[in-house]
Amino acid sequence: MLVARVEKAIANENSATLNVMTLGGQVNSDVQQHGQQGQHGIPVAREPEAGEKAEK
């Protein structure tokens, strides 16, 4: 009984980890396809246009 519960908990954890990794890959792919990117695929802040205030 205990072994089955532990195996089920491990399977659930593995599934959750895989879901997070898949989602992270999708987000990174979207960033690379649709936006400017800095180091590690993180979007970079754009320069303010003339007449715009720079946000702090």
Secondary structure, 3 states (H helix, E strand, C coil): CHHHHHHHHHHHHHHHHHHHHHHHHHHHHHHHHHCCCCHHHCCCCCCCCCCCCCCC
